Amino acid sequence: MLLGSILLLSADSLVTLSNLLGLSIVLFGTLGAVLISYPVREVLRVVSLAIRVFQGGGRRNEQDIEALVQLARLWFSGDPRKVEVALKKMRNPFLRTGVELVIDNTPEQEVLDLMRWRMVRMKARERAEAQMFRTMALYAPAFGMVGTLIGLVNMLAVVDVGDLALVGERMAVALLSTFYGIVLANLVFKPVAVKLERRTEERLITMNMIMEGVSLLSRRRAPAFIEATLNSFIEQHHDELHDPLPETEPEPETETEVIVEEKTAGKAPRSLLNPWPLRRKVAPVLSDVDRFHG
């Protein structure tokens, strides 16, 4: 919407900013460079992944916690058969693998090692996919410049003809190719890369939460304790490194400050209205003076 508004305000019509030849140079040049850099299978998988990312979905932390707590209750009931039936209906393969290993009485450390290895592999694979889009963001402006050079060369070839319409057409290819390369790099490829990286971080948080739950399940913790522990993973904290500054209480005013304020306000000092506190302070001083002279 924002891009469309800018284009409408900056040009007489959208046709002015459309040039199929310049766009083809940028798109096919970037695609060719990516296919040379990466296997075709990885390129196709990344394209489908980007479509799924923009379709939404989000994290399913609450559903994963509920499923894990339900499995813990079935596990504590002493009926592994019910746990196996519930695992077949589970859609999270990471959680399903961890619980299956716990049911098979696999040592806790071996279960955690396997789950950590799967996390590391997933992180490396998805970061490589995001890096592919960052590579495309580098290629697109470069092929925009290629289109600019091609357009300028073709324009110089027809300068002698004197046909301004033909010169303008070649000049449009030259200028709009760079425009398309910059727009695709900064409005498509880089945002998709950032989106994939943030999705990876969210998935790692979820996988850490599941791994902690599987560890508690292996140690036969109570389902209520597992639920309370996992809920701490999805709580929102403003700042976990610094505590908020405590509210400072005003210091009590001294009696001299109170007397000065009351005189300024035109009131009689409270020490004159009630001289008993002042007598208690002066009395010890007078007694010391009497002992000195005595």
C-alpha positions as CSV (number, residue, x, y, z in Angstrom):
1,M,0.0,0.0,0.0
2,L,2.8,2.4,0.9
3,L,4.7,1.6,-2.3
4,G,1.6,2.0,-4.4
5,S,1.0,5.5,-2.8
6,I,4.6,6.5,-3.5
7,L,4.4,5.4,-7.1
8,L,1.1,7.1,-7.7
9,L,2.5,10.4,-6.3
10,S,5.8,10.2,-8.1
11,A,4.6,9.4,-11.6
12,D,1.8,10.5,-13.9
13,S,0.7,6.8,-14.3
14,L,1.9,3.4,-13.4
15,V,2.6,2.7,-17.0
16,T,5.5,5.2,-16.8
17,L,7.2,3.0,-14.2
18,S,6.6,-0.3,-16.0
19,N,9.1,-1.8,-18.4
20,L,9.0,-5.5,-19.1
21,L,12.4,-5.8,-20.6
22,G,14.2,-4.1,-17.6
23,L,12.2,-6.3,-15.1
24,S,13.1,-9.4,-17.1
25,I,16.8,-8.6,-17.0
26,V,16.7,-8.3,-13.2
27,L,14.5,-11.3,-12.4
28,F,16.0,-13.8,-14.8
29,G,19.6,-12.6,-14.1
30,T,19.0,-13.0,-10.3
31,L,17.4,-16.4,-10.8
32,G,20.2,-17.6,-13.0
33,A,22.8,-16.5,-10.5
34,V,21.0,-18.2,-7.7
35,L,20.6,-21.4,-9.6
36,I,24.3,-21.4,-10.3
37,S,25.1,-20.8,-6.6
38,Y,22.7,-23.3,-5.1
39,P,21.2,-26.6,-6.1
40,V,17.8,-26.5,-7.8
41,R,16.2,-28.6,-5.0
42,E,17.1,-26.0,-2.4
43,V,15.9,-23.1,-4.5
44,L,12.5,-24.7,-5.0
45,R,12.2,-25.5,-1.3
46,V,13.0,-22.0,-0.2
47,V,10.4,-20.5,-2.6
48,S,7.7,-22.7,-1.1
49,L,8.9,-21.9,2.4
50,A,8.7,-18.1,1.8
51,I,5.1,-18.6,0.6
52,R,4.2,-20.5,3.8
53,V,5.9,-17.9,6.0
54,F,3.8,-15.1,4.6
55,Q,0.7,-17.1,4.9
56,G,1.0,-16.9,8.7
57,G,0.8,-19.6,11.3
58,G,2.9,-18.2,14.1
59,R,4.0,-20.1,17.2
60,R,1.9,-22.8,18.8
61,N,3.5,-22.7,22.3
62,E,0.2,-23.0,24.1
63,Q,-0.9,-26.0,22.1
64,D,2.5,-27.7,22.6
65,I,2.3,-27.1,26.4
66,E,-1.2,-28.5,26.5
67,A,-0.2,-31.6,24.5
68,L,2.9,-32.2,26.7
69,V,1.0,-31.8,29.9
70,Q,-1.7,-34.2,28.6
71,L,1.0,-36.7,27.8
72,A,2.5,-36.3,31.2
73,R,-0.9,-37.1,32.8
74,L,-1.2,-40.2,30.7
75,W,2.4,-41.2,31.5
76,F,1.8,-40.8,35.2
77,S,-1.4,-42.9,35.0
78,G,0.8,-45.9,34.3
79,D,-0.7,-46.8,30.9
80,P,2.0,-46.4,28.2
81,R,-0.6,-47.7,25.6
82,K,-2.6,-44.5,25.9
83,V,0.5,-42.4,25.5
84,E,1.4,-44.2,22.3
85,V,-2.2,-43.6,20.9
86,A,-1.9,-39.9,21.8
87,L,1.5,-39.7,20.2
88,K,0.1,-40.9,16.8
89,K,-2.3,-38.0,16.8
90,M,0.4,-35.4,17.6
91,R,1.5,-33.1,14.7
92,N,4.8,-31.9,16.3
93,P,7.5,-34.4,15.3
94,F,10.1,-32.9,17.6
95,L,7.8,-33.4,20.7
96,R,6.7,-36.8,19.5
97,T,10.3,-38.0,19.1
98,G,11.3,-36.8,22.6
99,V,8.3,-38.4,24.3
100,E,8.8,-41.7,22.4
101,L,12.4,-41.9,23.7
102,V,11.2,-41.3,27.2
103,I,8.6,-44.0,27.0
104,D,11.3,-46.4,25.7
105,N,13.3,-45.7,28.9
106,T,16.1,-44.0,27.1
107,P,18.5,-42.2,29.4
108,E,17.7,-38.5,29.8
109,Q,21.1,-37.3,28.7
110,E,20.9,-39.3,25.5
111,V,17.4,-37.9,24.8
112,L,18.6,-34.4,25.3
113,D,21.7,-34.9,23.1
114,L,19.5,-36.1,20.3
115,M,17.1,-33.2,20.6
116,R,19.9,-30.7,20.7
117,W,21.4,-32.2,17.6
118,R,18.1,-31.8,15.8
119,M,17.9,-28.2,16.9
120,V,21.4,-27.5,15.6
121,R,20.6,-29.1,12.3
122,M,17.3,-27.2,11.9
123,K,19.0,-23.9,12.8
124,A,21.8,-24.4,10.3
125,R,19.4,-25.4,7.5
126,E,17.0,-22.5,8.0
127,R,19.8,-19.9,8.3
128,A,21.2,-21.2,5.0
129,E,17.7,-20.7,3.5
130,A,17.5,-17.1,4.8
131,Q,21.1,-16.5,3.5
132,M,19.9,-17.5,0.1
133,F,17.5,-14.5,0.1
134,R,20.2,-12.2,1.3
135,T,22.3,-13.4,-1.7
136,M,19.5,-12.6,-4.0
137,A,19.3,-9.1,-2.5
138,L,22.9,-8.7,-3.5
139,Y,22.4,-10.0,-7.0
140,A,19.3,-7.9,-7.9
141,P,20.9,-4.4,-7.8
142,A,23.9,-5.8,-9.7
143,F,21.7,-7.1,-12.6
144,G,19.8,-3.8,-12.4
145,M,23.1,-2.1,-13.3
146,V,23.5,-4.7,-16.1
147,G,20.2,-3.6,-17.5
148,T,21.2,0.0,-17.2
149,L,24.3,-0.7,-19.3
150,I,22.4,-2.6,-21.9
151,G,19.9,0.2,-22.2
152,L,22.6,2.9,-22.5
153,V,24.4,0.9,-25.2
154,N,21.2,0.4,-27.2
155,M,20.3,4.1,-26.8
156,L,23.7,5.2,-28.1
157,A,23.2,2.9,-31.1
158,V,20.0,4.8,-32.2
159,V,21.1,8.4,-31.3
160,D,22.0,9.0,-35.0
161,V,18.6,8.0,-36.1
162,G,17.0,11.0,-34.4
163,D,13.9,9.1,-33.3
164,L,13.1,10.5,-29.8
165,A,10.5,7.8,-29.2
166,L,13.1,5.1,-29.8
167,V,15.7,6.9,-27.7
168,G,13.2,7.3,-24.8
169,E,12.3,3.6,-24.9
170,R,16.0,2.6,-24.6
171,M,16.5,5.2,-21.9
172,A,13.5,3.7,-19.9
173,V,15.2,0.3,-20.0
174,A,18.4,1.8,-18.7
175,L,16.8,3.7,-15.8
176,L,14.0,1.3,-14.7
177,S,16.4,-1.7,-14.6
178,T,18.3,-0.1,-11.7
179,F,14.9,0.9,-10.1
180,Y,13.6,-2.7,-10.2
181,G,16.9,-4.1,-8.8
182,I,16.8,-1.8,-5.8
183,V,13.1,-2.3,-5.1
184,L,13.3,-6.1,-5.3
185,A,16.4,-6.2,-3.1
186,N,15.1,-3.9,-0.3
187,L,11.3,-4.6,-0.5
188,V,11.2,-8.3,-1.3
189,F,14.4,-10.3,-0.8
190,K,15.8,-8.7,2.4
191,P,12.4,-8.6,4.2
192,V,11.9,-12.3,3.4
193,A,15.3,-13.1,4.8
194,V,14.6,-11.2,8.0
195,K,11.2,-12.9,8.3
196,L,12.8,-16.3,7.9
197,E,15.5,-15.5,10.5
198,R,12.9,-14.3,13.0
199,R,10.9,-17.5,12.4
200,T,13.9,-19.6,13.1
201,E,14.5,-17.8,16.4
202,E,10.9,-18.4,17.4
203,R,11.1,-22.0,16.5
204,L,14.3,-22.4,18.6
205,I,12.5,-20.9,21.6
206,T,9.7,-23.4,21.1
207,M,12.1,-26.3,20.7
208,N,13.9,-25.3,23.9
209,M,10.6,-25.2,25.7
210,I,9.7,-28.7,24.5
211,M,13.2,-30.1,25.4
212,E,12.8,-28.8,28.9
213,G,9.4,-30.4,29.1
214,V,10.7,-33.7,27.9
215,S,13.5,-33.5,30.5
216,L,11.0,-32.9,33.3
217,L,8.9,-35.8,32.0
218,S,11.9,-38.1,32.0
219,R,12.5,-37.1,35.6
220,R,8.9,-37.9,36.4
221,R,7.9,-34.5,37.5
222,A,4.3,-33.8,38.3
223,P,2.2,-32.6,35.4
224,A,1.3,-29.4,37.3
225,F,4.9,-28.6,37.8
226,I,5.7,-29.2,34.1
227,E,2.9,-26.9,33.1
228,A,4.0,-24.1,35.4
229,T,7.6,-24.4,34.2
230,L,6.8,-24.3,30.6
231,N,4.5,-21.4,31.0
232,S,7.5,-19.4,32.1
233,F,8.9,-19.7,28.5
234,I,6.0,-17.7,27.0
235,E,5.7,-15.0,29.6
236,Q,6.5,-11.5,28.3
237,H,9.3,-9.7,30.2
238,H,10.2,-6.1,29.5
239,D,13.8,-6.4,30.6
240,E,15.4,-9.5,32.2
241,L,18.8,-8.0,32.7
242,H,17.9,-4.9,34.8
243,D,15.4,-4.5,37.5
244,P,13.3,-1.4,37.5
245,L,14.5,1.4,39.6
246,P,12.9,1.5,43.1
247,E,10.7,4.4,43.9
248,T,12.6,6.8,46.2
249,E,10.6,7.9,49.2
250,P,10.9,11.6,50.2
251,E,13.2,12.2,53.1
252,P,11.5,13.4,56.3
253,E,11.8,17.1,56.8
254,T,13.9,18.4,59.7
255,E,12.3,20.6,62.3
256,T,14.2,23.7,61.1
257,E,12.9,23.2,57.5
258,V,9.3,22.9,58.9
259,I,9.7,26.1,60.9
260,V,11.1,28.0,57.9
261,E,8.2,26.8,55.6
262,E,5.6,27.7,58.2
263,K,7.1,31.2,58.6
264,T,7.2,31.7,54.9
265,A,3.5,30.7,54.7
266,G,2.6,33.2,57.4
267,K,1.8,30.6,60.0
268,A,3.0,30.3,63.5
269,P,5.6,27.5,63.9
270,R,4.3,24.3,65.4
271,S,7.1,24.4,67.9
272,L,5.6,27.6,69.4
273,L,2.1,26.2,69.4
274,N,3.3,23.0,71.0
275,P,6.6,23.7,72.8
276,W,6.8,20.2,74.4
277,P,9.1,18.6,71.6
278,L,11.4,21.6,71.8
279,R,11.6,21.3,75.7
280,R,12.6,17.7,75.4
281,K,15.5,18.7,73.1
282,V,16.6,21.6,75.2
283,A,16.3,19.9,78.6
284,P,19.4,17.6,78.2
285,V,21.5,20.5,77.1
286,L,20.5,22.6,80.1
287,S,21.2,19.7,82.5
288,D,24.7,19.3,81.0
289,V,25.4,23.1,81.5
290,D,24.2,22.9,85.2
291,R,26.6,19.9,85.9
292,F,29.5,21.8,84.3
293,H,28.9,24.9,86.5
294,G,28.2,22.9,89.6
